[in-house]
């Protein structure tokens, strides 16, 4: 159980800045997001990883490349939650038609359920725990929050308690045999 998971949320995009739900839309990084990706890379310099994985979306792949990991292996399980009909919308826009809507409880029409996202997260965790050594992943806010909840043996909805900003680093490890957060939402 010596494996740790270093999780990097992609750098800032126009939609992450505005608060739009960005699942399948491939929104590019902003200059500020690229700058922060460089800072993440500087922090990670000198560390070795048994594997480096990335979401297939360009915002995660570009963050990985700028951080010094252009050959990160694409893992489709790291793609962001599919927000279905709510893709590109802000929470306030959704609440005009669905007052009190909360993603973690109410889900999305014509997208993925939280449990479907959790199944993908569990596959990533199994992959991380199958190798000797640390794993570095580049992905997105909600998938990483769900992945972290599952790492901690919590239901996927526990991710609601784990705020995650763009271009931050979180480290999931163990305290003896118990899964634990070593660091969360740390700026580079």
Secondary structure, DSSP 8 states (H G I E B T S, - for coil): ----EEEEE---BHHHHHTB--SSS---B-HHHHHHHHHHHHHHTT---SEEEE-SSHHHHHHHHHTT-TT-EE-GGGS----GGGTT-BHHHHHHHSTT--HHHH--TTS--HHHHHHHHHHHHHHHHTSSS-EEEEE-HHHHHHHHHHHTT--GGGGGG----TTEEEEEEEETTEEEEEEEEEE-
